[in-house]
């Protein structure tokens, strides 16, 4: 576990442990990657990852250390070792859970449906984003209707998913893969980790 509080305090970096836009057990700091004046950059509870809710920058804690300390990657690993009781592995090993494939919601298709295309474009995304992240869509019927399905990929393998409804009047806004339908429970995952390490 990375001692994120000691790391920040040693550098005089202000942080918040609670408040608007700060999830339970996360630390909020001003993002060193953008000019947002608020504490939208979150450091995960175990201190191993970060994400900025404003500029969308995210990755391993090593990446954050390089930016905060203005040092190269190899020196950031040494800083990490000083504040940590473990080593970052280059690849995450997924323990077998009995299921070899994710079970997708009913009526899930890989084709970008018209309603989902309009919603994605309204949020500033395009077809390339859809393809890059292997997104899927659900049709207009069933309890998963009108959703974009976002696969969670770890070690180049789809292990779970979350979904986002495209109609803001519907709830819940986000629904995740039930544990019995997943290769790895979503609480044991970190979105886009393959790109971050």
N, C-alpha and C positions, 0 to 999 in steps of 0.2 A: 504494500500500500504506500502511495506517495503522500508525504506529509505536506499537503498543499498549504495549510495555514502557516506553518513555520517558513516555508519557501517564500510566501507573500510577505510575511512580517519582516523577514530578514532583508527584504528589498524595499520596505516601506510602501508596498502596494496596498491601497485600501480595498477592503472587500466587505460584502454583506452576506449574512447567513440566512436572511429571510427578507421578505418584502415583495413588492410587485415584480412579476416576471422571474422570480427566483424559485425554482422547484425545491421540494423537500430534500434536505441533506446536500443540496448543491451550494457552491459558493458563487457569488456574482461579483465580477470585476469589470472595470472599463476595458473594452476590447483593445488590445495593442495592435490589431490589424485594421481597425477603422477609426473614424473620428467621432463615433457616437459618444456623447457625454455621460450616458447612463450605464448601469451595470448589467448590460445585456450579454456579456461573455460569461458563460457558466462553466465551472470546473466540476466534473462528476464527483459523486460521493467517495469513490475510491481514489480519486485524484489521477486517474490514468488517462482521462480524455477531457476535451473541452469543446464547446460550440458557442458561437455567437449568434444569438437570435436575430440580430440586426443585419450583419453583413454575410451571414451564413458560413463564415470561416469555421472550420472544425478540424479535429485530428487528435493525435496522441499528445500526451503531456509534453513529450520531447519537443514537438513543434512549437508549443506555447513557450517553453523555456528558451528556445532559440530566439524568439521574438522579444520576450521580456528582458532577457540578459544581453541581447544583441551579440550572440556568440554562434559559432558554427555547430553543426549537428553533433560532431564527435565530442565537443566540450559539453554540450547539453546533456549527453548521456552520462558524463561524469557528475554533473550537477544532480541529475536524476538519482544516481547511485547514492549520493550524499544524503538525500532526503527520503530514500525509499528502502523498503525491506525486501524488494524483489527486482527482477530484471524483466524488461520488456522483451517478449519473444517476437521474432520476426513474423511468425505465423501463429494463428490461434488454432489449437487442436480442438476439434469438436468430438466430444465423447459420444459414442453410439447411444441412442435413446430408444432403439427399437423401430422407429419409423425411418424409412429411407427417403421419402419424399413428402413435401408439404401437401396437404389436402386444401385445394383452393375453394373459395366460397362458390356456391351454386351459381351458374350462369356467368362465370368468369371467362372472358375472352382476351386474347392477346391483341386483337384489332383495336385501334383507337376509335371509339364510338363518337358520333357527332357532338353529343352533349358534353362529354368529357373533354373533347378537343376545344370547344368554346370556353370551358372553365379553365383549362390549362393556359390558353392564350390570354385570358383575362388576368391571370396571375403572372404573366410575363414568361411563360415556358413555351417551348415549341416541340415539334415532332422529334427533334434530335434528343431532347431531354427524355421524352417518352421511351425512345429506343435505348439510350445510354443506360438508364436505370431499370430496364426490363419491366416497365410498368404494365399493368393490365387494367381492364375495365370490367365492371359488373353491369348487367343489363338492367332493364327497367322494372323487373319483378323480383320478388323474394325479399327476405329480411336484410340482404346485403345490397339492395338496389341503389343505383345512381352513385357508385363509388369508384374511386381510382384505387387500385390495389398496388401497394408499394412493397416489393420483395425485400427481405433482409438477407443480404448475401455475406457469408463469412467463409474465408478460404475458398472463394470462387464457387460457392455452393449455396443455393437458396435454402435457408433453414427456417424461415418464418415469414410473416408479412404483417403489415399494418394497412389500414385503409382510411381514406378521407372521403367523406360525402361531398358531392359537388353542389348540393342544394343547402345553403346555410340555414334554411328553415327546418331542416330535418336534424334529428339527433339520434344517437350521439354523433358528434362530428368525426371522431376517430373510433375505429373498432380494430382490435388486433386478433390475430389468429388464435383460436382456442388451443391450449396446451396439448390437447389430445390429437390435434391436426397438424402439429408442427414437428420438425426434426429436432429443434432446440427451442425451449421456451423463450419467449421474447425478452423476458427479464434477464436472460443470460447473454443477450446480444447487444451490439452497438452498431447503429445504422452507419453504413458506408465505411466501416473500419478497414476494409481491404484497400481503399484509396488513401486512408489516413496514415498508414504505417509505411 
